Amino acid sequence: MVTIDLAVRLHDAGLKWTPTAGDRFSVPGREMDEDVFVLSDMTIDVHESRTGTVIGFNGTTEWALDSLEQQDAVWLPSETQLRERLQRTFVRLERDGATHRVVISVSGREVAVEHEDPAQAYGLALLYLITGEDAAA
């Protein structure tokens, strides 16, 4: 899972998310920036309304958040989900000591993104694909 900081960068860059059971997310800007929630069919689930997708908090009597518009949540994708988003651009994952290097192919040339955490490296590679900017941590 990526850090909340990188998840916000991906969100702001336009990464699309279709919430499904097991997905992790955060709610930044509501004094819950460091809290991580998990979509579950029993406690936190997804509802479609006429205004869009709503994430419902079922049985959360300890605080007053009954539901949340999807655009207010920030998806924290897993390493697997990030690799899937890279699709055909993904070439390989390399490890060099404590560093993980994700290599992607962009317009016929290889681009490498490095980080100590493999999920972060995948996330930075995806950020590069979305923005075209150097996505160094």
C-alpha positions as CSV (number, residue, x, y, z in Angstrom):
1,M,0.0,0.0,0.0
2,V,1.3,3.5,-0.8
3,T,1.7,6.3,1.7
4,I,-1.2,8.7,2.1
5,D,1.1,11.5,0.6
6,L,1.6,9.5,-2.6
7,A,-2.0,8.5,-2.7
8,V,-3.0,12.2,-2.5
9,R,-0.6,13.0,-5.4
10,L,-2.1,10.2,-7.5
11,H,-5.6,11.3,-6.6
12,D,-4.8,14.9,-7.5
13,A,-3.2,13.8,-10.8
14,G,-6.5,12.1,-11.8
15,L,-6.1,8.5,-10.9
16,K,-9.6,6.9,-11.2
17,W,-10.9,4.5,-8.6
18,T,-13.9,2.1,-8.7
19,P,-14.3,1.2,-5.0
20,T,-14.5,-2.6,-4.3
21,A,-14.5,-4.7,-1.1
22,G,-11.0,-4.9,0.4
23,D,-9.8,-1.5,-1.0
24,R,-8.1,0.8,1.5
25,F,-8.7,4.5,1.6
26,S,-8.1,7.6,3.7
27,V,-10.1,10.8,4.3
28,P,-7.6,13.7,4.4
29,G,-8.6,17.1,5.6
30,R,-11.1,16.0,8.2
31,E,-8.7,15.4,11.1
32,M,-8.4,11.7,9.9
33,D,-5.5,12.1,7.6
34,E,-3.6,9.2,9.1
35,D,-6.6,6.8,9.5
36,V,-6.9,4.0,7.0
37,F,-10.3,2.5,6.3
38,V,-11.1,-0.7,4.5
39,L,-14.2,-1.3,2.3
40,S,-16.1,-4.2,3.5
41,D,-19.5,-5.6,2.7
42,M,-20.4,-5.4,6.4
43,T,-19.0,-2.2,7.8
44,I,-17.9,0.2,5.0
45,D,-19.6,-0.3,1.7
46,V,-20.3,1.4,-1.6
47,H,-23.7,2.8,-2.7
48,E,-24.6,4.4,-6.0
49,S,-26.8,7.4,-5.6
50,R,-28.2,9.8,-8.2
51,T,-25.4,12.2,-7.3
52,G,-22.6,9.6,-7.6
53,T,-20.8,7.0,-5.7
54,V,-21.1,7.2,-1.9
55,I,-19.1,5.3,0.7
56,G,-21.3,4.3,3.6
57,F,-20.1,3.7,7.1
58,N,-22.5,1.2,8.6
59,G,-22.6,0.8,12.4
60,T,-20.1,3.6,13.1
61,T,-21.8,5.0,16.2
62,E,-18.6,6.4,17.6
63,W,-18.4,9.2,15.2
64,A,-20.8,11.2,13.1
65,L,-19.6,10.1,9.6
66,D,-22.5,8.2,8.1
67,S,-21.4,8.5,4.5
68,L,-18.8,10.1,2.3
69,E,-18.7,11.2,-1.4
70,Q,-16.2,9.1,-3.2
71,Q,-14.3,12.2,-4.4
72,D,-13.6,13.0,-0.8
73,A,-11.8,9.7,-0.2
74,V,-8.3,9.0,-1.3
75,W,-7.6,5.4,-2.5
76,L,-4.6,3.7,-1.1
77,P,-3.9,1.1,-3.8
78,S,-1.9,-2.0,-3.0
79,E,1.2,-3.1,-4.8
80,T,-0.8,-5.5,-6.9
81,Q,-3.4,-2.9,-7.9
82,L,-0.6,-0.4,-8.9
83,R,1.1,-3.1,-11.0
84,E,-2.3,-3.8,-12.7
85,R,-2.7,0.0,-13.5
86,L,0.7,0.1,-15.1
87,Q,-0.6,-2.5,-17.6
88,R,1.6,-3.1,-20.7
89,T,4.0,-0.3,-19.7
90,F,5.3,-2.5,-16.8
91,V,8.6,-4.2,-17.8
92,R,10.1,-5.5,-14.6
93,L,10.7,-5.0,-10.9
94,E,14.3,-5.1,-9.8
95,R,15.8,-5.1,-6.3
96,D,19.2,-3.7,-5.6
97,G,20.0,-4.0,-1.9
98,A,17.3,-2.1,-0.1
99,T,16.1,-0.3,-3.2
100,H,13.3,-1.5,-5.5
101,R,13.3,-0.3,-9.1
102,V,10.2,-0.4,-11.2
103,V,11.0,-0.2,-14.9
104,I,8.3,0.9,-17.4
105,S,8.3,1.4,-21.1
106,V,7.1,4.8,-22.3
107,S,7.2,5.6,-26.0
108,G,9.7,2.9,-26.7
109,R,12.2,3.9,-23.9
110,E,12.6,2.4,-20.5
111,V,12.1,4.6,-17.4
112,A,13.1,3.5,-14.0
113,V,11.6,4.7,-10.7
114,E,13.2,3.7,-7.4
115,H,12.1,3.6,-3.8
116,E,12.9,1.5,-0.7
117,D,9.2,0.2,-0.7
118,P,8.1,-1.6,-3.8
119,A,4.5,-0.3,-3.6
120,Q,5.9,3.3,-3.5
121,A,8.1,2.5,-6.5
122,Y,5.0,1.2,-8.4
123,G,3.0,4.3,-7.3
124,L,5.7,6.7,-8.4
125,A,5.9,4.9,-11.8
126,L,2.2,5.3,-12.2
127,L,2.4,9.0,-11.2
128,Y,5.0,9.4,-13.9
129,L,2.7,7.8,-16.4
130,I,-0.2,10.1,-15.5
131,T,1.7,13.4,-15.2
132,G,4.9,12.8,-17.3
133,E,6.8,14.6,-14.5
134,D,9.7,13.3,-12.5
135,A,7.9,11.5,-9.7
136,A,10.8,11.2,-7.3
137,A,9.8,10.7,-3.7
